[in-house]
Amino acid sequence: MSATVNAETTKTLIPSPKSLSDLQLFTMPEGGTDKLNFVTWDTIEVLGQGQETIEFRGHYQIERENPTSSDWREASVTIHMRELAVAGVSEKFGRIEVSTNDAYQASGGIVRSGTHYNNLADSPKLCQMDGYMMFNLVDAGLTVFNKDRIRLEHTITHIPPVGQGGGTAPGVSVNLYNVNDPDGEPVAVLHRVKTHIGAWLEN
């Protein structure tokens, strides 16, 4: 984990939250790793076979580096998606499992400096995550992946953003390619992702 703040700043960071009672609004915690429940609603089109919005449930694991500042408004935080494991069942396509595709490109992003309302310290911050994923359509015998990023955006009031949600911008479409023909034409399209971030995964 990168040491991106000096020792004096680190002293003013709150400890990395581990439970709901630890969460503090508009406050920067030390870096840490969060394994959280995760729900998404993905709108997927398999070309020639139709389109459906599918609910996926599971978890993800995010590593947060130390923030650049202890000040909520000024700070930025580099984040890395170390794991994603969600699954759902489509009426059209059957079982689908989704995971990160680190072999192609690691997924990660940033909690940006500044706030939604620039002159307010108690205002949400923008968190952007660029995902590179594998979609295993188990029953269809097809596994697809994205070459272009899937950018998820969340407007967050605390870190980690338990209980908050977001997703892709409206109108975004990301081509998905067959892992057995990666240089061929796309075989599916991801049209939309909506997300809900849950609490810590119970051990």
N, C-alpha and C positions, 0 to 999 in steps of 0.2 A: 504494500500500500504506500502511495507516494506521500512524502512529508511536504505538503504544499503550504503550510503555515509555519511561522516561527514559534519558538517556545512560549513567548509571551502571549501570543494570540491563542495558542492551544489551551492555556490556563483558563480562558474565558469561555471555551466551548462546553456545552453540557455533555454528559456521558451519552454514548450511543444508546438510544432507547431499546428496550427488550420487551416491553409490555405496553398496553394501552395507557396505563397510569403514568408511564414515563414520558409520553408525548407532550411536547410543549409547542404552542402556536408561535409562529414567527421567530423561531429560535434555532440557531445552528448547532447541531451535535457534532461530536468527533466522528471520524470515519468509522465504518463498520460494515458488517454483512447482514443482510435481511433476507430471510427465507419466508415469503409471504404467500398466503392464498391468493389466487388470481383467477378472475373470470373474464372471458372475452366473448364477444359476439361478432363473428367474422362472416362477411358476405363474400362467398366464393362462387365463381362461375367456372365450371369445367366446359371448355369449348365444345359445342355440339351436344351437350348433355343437360344444360340448364344451369340455373343459379339458385342459391339458397343461403339464408342466414342461419348459422349454426352456433349454438352455445357450447363453449369449451370451458372446462373446469380443471383446476390443478394448482400448480404453484410456480413461482419463479424465485430465483436467488439473485440479488443485486449486491455487488460490492461498491461501497461508497468511499472515495478517497476523502482525506481531510479537506474541509472547505478552505477557500482562499482567504476568508475573513470570518471573524465571529459575528459580524454585523449582518443580520438577515438581508437587508436591502442590498448591500454591496457584494455579498459572497456569491461565488459560483462553486459548484461541486461536480467533479468528474465521476461518472458512474459506469460500471461494467456489468452487463448481464452475464452471469456465470452459468446459469441453468434456467431452462424453461421446460416444463412438462405439463401440458394440458391436453385434454382429450374430449371428444364429443361424438355424437352420432347424428349423421345426416339422413333425412328421409330419402334423399336422392342417391347419395354416394356411400352410405354406410358409415362404418367407424373411421374416425380421423384422429390421428395423434400428431401433435405439433411440438417441435423441439428446436433449440438453437442449432445453427449450422456453422460452427466455429471453423470447420475445415475449409469453408468458402471464405468467410469473413466474420470476425468477432462482432458481437452486438454490444453497443454502448452508447453513452450520450452525456448530457450535461444538465445540471440545474443551473440556469443562466443567472448572471448577475442582473441587478435591477429587479423591479417588481412590476406587477400589472399596472398599478397606478404609481407612476414614477416618483411622486412626491410623498408617498405614504410608506412608512416602515412596516405597518401592519397590513400589508397587502400581499396577495398571492404571488408566487414566483412561477416562471415557466420552466417545466422539466421536459426535455426532448430526448427520446430514446430511438436510435436507429437499429432496427432488428433485421437479422438475416436468418431465415427460418427454413425448416424442413416440414412439409406437410405430408404425412404418410396416410394415404387413403387405403386403409388396410383391405377392405372388402373389394375395392376396385382394382387392387393390384397395381397402384400407381403412387409414386412418391415424387413430389414436386418441390421446387425451391425458388426463391427470389434472388435475382442478381442486383436489382435496384433496391435501395433501402426501403423498409417499411417504417415510416416515421410516426411514432406514437407521441402525442403531446398531452401533458397533464398540467393543469394549473393548481399548484399545491400550496397549502398553508402550514404544513409541518413535514418533517423528515424523520422516518420514512412516511410516505403519503398514504398511510392506512385509512381505508374508508373513502378514498377519493377515486375519481375516474376520469377518463378522457378517451383518446383514441386517435385515429387518423383524421386528417382534415376532410371535409366533404368533397366529393368529386375525385378523390385520389383513386387511381387504378394501378396496381402493380402486377406485371406479368409474372407467371410462374412457369418454370421449365421442368421437363422430365429429367430426373437424375440420370436416366439411361440414355438420354440424348440431349446433353446440356447445351450443345451449340445449335440445336434445332429450333424450330418455331415454338413459341409458348403454347402450352396445352391448357392452361387455366389462368384466371385473373382473380386477384384479390381486390375487391371493390371497396371494402370498408371494414374497419375494426373499431369496435367500442369496447372499453375496458372498465373493470372495477377491481380495485386493489383491496384485498382483505387483510385480516390480521395475521400475526405470526403463525406459521405452521406448527401444530402441536407435535411434539416428539413422541 
